[in-house]
Amino acid sequence: MRIATWNINSITVRVDRLLSWLERSGTDVLCLQELKCDEAAFPADRLREAGYEAAVHADGRWNGVAVLSRVGLAEVARGLDGGPEFDGKAEPRAVGATCDGVRVWSVYVPNGREVGHPHFAYKLRWLSALRDTVAQDAAGERPFAVLGDFNVAPADEDVFDIAQFEGATHVTDVERAALAALREAGLTDVVPRPLKYDHPFTYWDYRQLCFPKNRGMRIDLVYGNGAFAGVVKDAYVDREERKGKGASDHAPVVVDLDPR
């Protein structure tokens, strides 16, 4: 089975690119983030024509998540157990589904904006709720993974220059502690291989020629339990999909599971 995660940065803008990538990559299950559409505008018909069912959680603002599957879709869950609100609203940032015996969650972790900002405190509460929501599956025997844009770089080497991030979000000790809490719940960071250069960055800002200069970050992550991580036969960042006009600022992360 081939499973991937991709912050598509607007599915309505990039639906043609998405369909082309799905066909080219042979992906069975895709976790999407930052849909930037409501559920009525989600291109479910076009995806169905391509052979994919979709579990969608979206409201038309800058977030929104989905799980696409061509191998079955069951046990759909939208939102986190006890998930926090921001500005009085529970944002659509998490959706779970079971696809041919593999349980996945697609997550779009809040950005945090600035250290000390209310959105940063919200981010930490959200990550705590994520841990509580997935703890049972993480400790279980069924293959299980949380995939998505975590907006946290797990280690200093996961950003192009840690000195550039002094005092900024994405690299703080408290954010990394929240990732450690996920690992302590029974999840392992499935680190992909890069297709170019020496580190598997997954995000490059559109500004200041960050992509051609490889000034990136590894913030799109795959956290799998033992039953999932134990059957991973390959994982890579599809850096080629970040190229060209109209690309998302994130690249897909692809994981191949051994069919045993």
N, C-alpha and C positions, 0 to 999 in steps of 0.2 A: 504494500500500500504506500502511496506517495501522499504525504500530508505537507501543507505549506501554510505560512502566515504572511500577510502582506498588508501594510498600511497603504491603501490605494489613493488616499487623499482626493476623494470625490469619485464615486462610482459612476455617476451620470456623465461626468467629463471623460472618464477613461473606460467606459464599458466596452468599446471596440478593442481597446488594447487588452483589457481583461480577457475577453473571449479568445483573442488570438493567443494570449499567453497560456490559457488553460489548454487549448488544443495542442500547442507546441510543447508544453511541459509534461503533458500526460498526468496532471495532478488529479488525485481522487477526492481529496478533501482539502478545502481552502478556508482558512480563517481570515476574514477581512476586517479592517478597522478604518475609521474616519470616512464613513460612507458619505456624509454630508447630504443626506436626502431623508425624506420620511418614508415610511413603509409603503405608502401608496405609489411613490415615485421609483421605488426599487425595481430594477429591470428583471423581475422574476420570470416573465414570459420568455425573454431572450435566453436567459440561463437555462430554463426548462427545455427549450429547443436544442440547446447544446448538451442536454443530458444531466443537468444539475438541479437538485432540489435545494431550497434555501431556507434557513432559519434566520430571521432578521429581527433586530431590535434597534430601532432608529426613530428619530423624531424631527429630522429636517434641519437640525443645527449642525455644528461643526464636528459632532461625534458620530455615533452609530457603528454597530458591529453586525457581522453575519458569519454563518457557517454554511459553506456550499459543499454539497456531496453528490457524487454519482454512484455511491455504494450503499445508499440507504441513509435515512435520517430519522432518529427516534429520540424519545426522552428529552425534548427541547425544554430548556429552562432559560428564562430571561431575567437578568438582574441578579444581584448578589443578595444572599440572606442578610438582612439587617444592613443593607448598603446605605451609606450616608447620602445626604442631599447636599446640593450646593445652590445657594440662593433660593432655597425652598423647593428645589426640584431634584428628583432622582434621575440622573442622566443615563441614557442608554449606552452603557460602556461594557457590558458583558453578556454573552449568550453561550449556552452550553448545548451540546447535542451528542448523541451516540451514533457512530457511523461504522457499520459492519463490525461491531464488537469493540471498537475503540472509542472511548469517551474523551471529548475535547471541549475546552472552553476557549472562545475568542475574546480577548480582553484589550481594551484601550484605556490604559491607566491615565488618570489626570496628569496634566503637564506639571502643575505646581507653580508655574509662573516665576515667583521669586521666593527665596527663603524668607520666612516670616510673613508672607502673604496668606490670607485666609485660604486660598486655593492650595497652598502647600500643606497646610494642616488637613485639608480635605483629602489631598492625595494620600497622606499617611493613614487616615481613617479608612480610605477606600482599599488600600493594600491590606490593612488588617482584616477588613470584611472579606476580601478575596481569600485570604488564608483560611478563615473560618468556613467559608462556603465550600472550598475544595478539599478540606482536610480529610474527610472520609474517603473520597475517591483517591486521594494521593496515597493513603495508607492501604488501599485495596489491592486485590490481585488482578483486576481487569486493567488492560493498558489504558493509561490516562495521561493527558497532557494539557497544560495551560499554555496557549500560544498567543502572541500579540505584541503590540507596541507598549512596552512597560515604562517608557520614558525614564528609565534608570539604566545607567551603564554599570554593570556589576563590578568592574575593577578599573584601575587607572589606565591600564593598557587598552581599555575599550573606548577611549576617546583619543583623538589625534594628538592632543597636547594637553596634559592635565593642568599645566600652568595657566592655560587659557580659561579654565573653568573654576578658578579660585573664587569661593563665595557664591557659586551658582548652583542651581538645582541640577538634578540628574546624577550627581556624583557625591552627594553628602553622605555622611556616615549613617544618618537615620534612614535615608532611602535604601541604602545598601543593607541595613539591618532588616528592613522589611522583606527584602529578597532572601536574606538568610533565614528568616522565619518561614518562608515558603519551602526552602530546602529542608529545614528541620521538620516540616510536616510530611516529608517523604518524597520530595521532588528534586530532580537533578537538572542542572543546566546543560542542555544538549548543545554544545558549541559547534557551529558549522565551520566548514573550511571556506576560505576565500577563493574566488576564481582568479583573483589578481591581487598583487601585493601580499603583505605578510600578516594581515589581520582582517578578520571577517566583519568589517563595518557594515551596517545595514541602512544607515541614514546619512545623507549629505545635504546640508542646507543649499537652497537654490542660489544664495548670494555668494559673492566673492570667489567664484570659481571653485567652490568647495569640492565638487565631484571630480573634476579633472585633476585637482591637486590632492585628492584623496584625504581631505580634511573631514573625516567622518566620525561616526559614533556607532557602537553596537548597543542598540536599545530595543531591537525587535528580537524577542527571546522565545525559546521553546523550553519549558520546564516539564519534564516527564517523570512519572513514577518508575519504580524498578521494572515493572512489567512492560512499560513503554521503552525506557532507555535501554533495556536489555536486548531489544530486538532491532535497534537502530543499526542499519548497515551503511548509511551515508547521510551526511547533512552538509548543505552548502548554501551560500548566499548567491542568488542569481543576479549578479552585478550587471549583467548585460541588459536586464530589464530597466535599470536606472538610466540607461543611455537614451539619447534622442529627444526630439521635440515631443512635448506632452507627457513626459514621464512623471511618475510620482517622485517625491523626494526620498522615498524608502524603496528598498529592493526586497523582493520576496526571499524568505528563508524556507528552504525545501528540505524535508526529512523523508528518507526512504526507510520503511520498516521491512525486515525480513519476513517473508510470508509463512515461515514455519508455524 
